[in-house]
Each structure stands twice: as structure tokens, then as C-alpha cells.
Amino acid sequence: MSAQSSSKYGPLTVYLRAQRGAQVRMSFAEIERVLGGKLPPSAASHRAWWSNNPSNNVMTKAWLEAGFHSEQVDLSGRKLVFRRVRLAAPSPAGPTPKQDSSAEAPLFGWLRGTVVSTGDLTEPADPEWAKRIDDERQSAA
């Protein structure tokens, strides 16, 4: 049974799938609003409840199915971060919105568009050095 079809935690899967960012910061109260009910007492007192082990609890499967891992769990502050680790599997209601490739690997492509080439990148940076190498190759032949 998928987390989305399990009535209690399915709304969290739906909510996370709809998010565009690589991270979703949430308080426990915000999670409870999404779920329409209270988290179990163990969620507020046991950090292990928020582990990403799929056999941990039913709610873990909800965020894993949405393509997220939990991290930065702050029990005293009652908040955490869900970090996108992959695109979610398509939901029975339809495909998930297309995400950019940097969502899976936040550092991949982070300099994209910041370097502008003004010349031939195959040319040697030091023409004198290139001439010397060419001369050495010709005299060796």
C-alpha cells in the first residue's frame, strides 16, 4: 500500500510532491495542519522517529515516497527540514511536476551561466608555450 493511499499520512506525500524547492522547512505544527491531525507523542520525543528507514513507521514512507529525506530534526524547536533526494514516483492522480536536474544534486550546475567564453577554448592559454611544444615535436620527428 502506498503512503498516498494510506489515509492518515497521505496528505504529507501530496503536500511534499507539490513543493518546488530542494528543501522544505516545516514545524511539527505545520505538518499536523497538513495531516489534519496530531503527530504521535513519539515524534516529539524520539529523534529516531524521523529517521529515513522505510521500515521505521508509516509516516516515513510518506516523505520517502514524495522523494524527500528528513534532516536537521530539532525536537526542542519542534521543526525539521525535508530535503529532496529524487523526483517522486508518479502519483495515481497523475504525473508529478517536472523538476530541474539541480534538485537532486544541489551543487550540480551551480555555476551555469556565470562563465562567458570570449575565445576558442581549444587554443593554448600561452601561445609561446604552444609554439615551443610544436617545435619540440617537429625536431623529434
Secondary structure, DSSP 4 states (H G I P E B T S, - for coil): --TTTSTTTHHHHHHHHH--SSEEEEEHHHHHHHHTSPPPHHHHH-GGGG---TTS-HHHHHHHHTTEEEEEEETTTTEEEEEE-SPPPPBTTBPPPP--GGGTSTTTTTTTTS----S-TTS-S-HHHHHHHHHHHHHH-
